[in-house]
């Protein structure tokens, strides 16, 4: 049914559990997996004429975020490999994680977006996460929203 599934992660414990469920789902479908970590774009200090020495330059920030993305994506890619699935991962930069998720799904030909109901900014079980809600409202692609019944470690 699905040939290529985009699995998103923000590195949170909830997101890691969701990604594992996404890999298992992809295995049932025999689908390829694309794992995506969206990092915030570099922000220059506001109202400062010169950048303070302690503030990272853009290249340092990008390197750090790419390493961070690789750390978050790595275990998910290993899980996909252990399941015998075709897999790839990427770190992208955007002001809006939701819009970048939709864009990557379109550009990479994914037929399903698999994501958690909440991530780093979750509000427990009360509301659908803001990133998830925005993805749902900006794509025509199917979105499978995975909801954990119990918080990891709880």
C-alpha positions as CSV (number, residue, x, y, z in Angstrom):
1,X,0.0,0.0,0.0
2,X,2.7,2.5,1.0
3,X,6.1,2.4,-0.8
4,X,8.0,5.2,1.0
5,X,7.2,6.5,4.5
6,X,8.6,9.7,6.0
7,X,9.2,9.2,9.7
8,X,9.9,12.4,11.7
9,X,11.9,12.9,14.8
10,X,12.7,15.8,17.1
11,X,15.0,13.7,19.4
12,X,12.6,13.6,22.3
13,X,11.8,10.3,24.1
14,X,8.3,10.4,22.8
15,X,9.6,10.9,19.3
16,X,12.0,8.0,19.6
17,X,9.2,5.7,20.6
18,X,7.1,7.0,17.7
19,X,9.9,6.4,15.2
20,X,10.3,2.8,16.4
21,X,6.6,2.3,15.8
22,X,7.0,3.9,12.4
23,X,9.8,1.4,11.5
24,X,7.6,-1.5,12.5
25,X,4.8,-0.1,10.5
26,X,7.1,0.3,7.5
27,X,8.2,-3.3,7.9
28,X,4.6,-4.5,7.8
29,X,4.2,-2.5,4.6
30,X,7.5,-3.5,3.1
31,X,8.1,0.2,2.6
32,X,11.2,2.3,2.3
33,X,11.9,4.6,5.2
34,X,13.1,8.3,5.1
35,X,13.9,9.7,8.6
36,X,13.8,13.4,9.0
37,X,15.1,15.7,11.7
38,X,14.2,19.4,11.2
39,X,16.5,21.9,13.0
40,X,15.7,25.5,13.5
41,X,17.4,27.9,11.1
42,X,20.4,29.9,12.3
43,X,19.3,33.1,14.1
44,X,21.5,36.1,14.2
45,X,21.5,38.0,17.5
46,X,18.8,40.6,17.4
47,X,19.6,44.3,18.1
48,X,23.3,43.6,18.3
49,X,25.7,45.5,16.0
50,X,28.5,42.9,16.3
51,X,28.1,39.2,17.1
52,X,29.4,38.4,20.6
53,X,32.5,36.1,20.7
54,X,30.6,33.4,22.6
55,X,27.8,33.3,20.0
56,X,28.4,30.5,17.5
57,X,29.0,31.5,13.9
58,X,26.6,30.1,11.3
59,X,29.0,27.3,10.2
60,X,29.5,26.1,13.7
61,X,25.7,26.1,14.3
62,X,25.0,24.1,11.1
63,X,27.7,21.6,12.0
64,X,26.3,21.2,15.5
65,X,22.8,20.7,14.3
66,X,23.9,18.2,11.6
67,X,25.7,16.2,14.3
68,X,22.6,16.4,16.5
69,X,20.4,15.3,13.7
70,X,22.6,12.4,12.9
71,X,22.5,11.3,16.6
72,X,18.7,11.4,16.5
73,X,18.4,9.7,13.1
74,X,21.1,7.1,13.6
75,X,19.2,4.6,15.9
76,X,16.1,4.8,13.7
77,X,18.1,4.0,10.6
78,X,19.8,1.1,12.3
79,X,16.3,-0.2,13.3
80,X,15.2,0.0,9.7
81,X,18.4,-1.7,8.5
82,X,17.8,-4.5,11.1
83,X,14.3,-4.9,9.6
84,X,15.8,-5.2,6.1
85,X,14.2,-2.0,4.9
86,X,15.6,0.5,2.4
87,X,16.3,3.6,4.4
88,X,17.8,7.0,4.4
89,X,18.0,10.0,6.7
90,X,18.4,13.7,6.5
91,X,18.6,16.8,8.6
92,X,16.9,19.9,7.2
93,X,16.8,23.5,8.4
94,X,13.6,25.6,8.5
95,X,11.8,28.2,10.5
96,X,8.7,26.0,10.4
97,X,9.3,22.3,11.1
98,X,5.8,21.4,9.9
99,X,6.2,23.1,6.5
100,X,9.6,21.5,6.0
101,X,8.1,18.1,6.8
102,X,5.4,18.7,4.1
103,X,8.0,19.9,1.6
104,X,10.3,17.0,2.1
105,X,7.5,14.5,1.8
106,X,6.6,16.1,-1.5
107,X,10.1,16.4,-2.9
108,X,11.1,12.9,-1.9
109,X,8.0,11.2,-3.1
110,X,6.8,9.9,0.2
111,X,3.3,8.4,0.2
112,X,2.8,8.6,4.0
113,X,4.0,10.8,6.8
114,X,4.4,9.0,10.1
115,X,4.7,11.2,13.1
116,X,3.8,11.5,16.8
117,X,0.8,13.3,18.2
118,X,3.3,15.2,20.4
119,X,7.0,15.9,20.4
120,X,9.3,18.1,22.4
121,X,6.5,20.7,22.9
122,X,3.7,18.3,23.8
123,X,0.8,19.2,26.1
124,X,0.2,15.8,27.4
125,X,-2.9,14.2,26.2
126,X,-5.0,17.4,25.9
127,X,-4.2,18.8,22.5
128,X,-2.7,17.6,19.2
129,X,0.8,18.9,19.0
130,X,1.3,22.1,17.1
131,X,3.7,20.7,14.5
132,X,1.5,17.7,13.9
133,X,-1.6,19.9,13.6
134,X,0.1,22.1,11.1
135,X,1.3,19.2,9.0
136,X,-2.2,17.8,8.9
137,X,-3.5,21.2,7.7
138,X,-0.8,21.7,5.0
139,X,-0.6,18.4,3.2
140,X,-2.9,16.3,1.1
141,X,-0.7,13.2,1.8
142,X,-1.9,10.7,4.4
143,X,-0.5,11.3,7.8
144,X,-0.5,8.5,10.4
145,X,-0.4,10.1,13.8
146,X,1.0,7.8,16.4
147,X,-0.2,8.4,20.0
148,X,1.5,6.9,23.0
149,X,-0.9,5.8,25.7
150,X,1.8,6.2,28.4
151,X,4.8,8.6,28.5
152,X,8.2,6.8,28.0
153,X,9.7,6.0,31.4
154,X,6.4,6.8,33.1
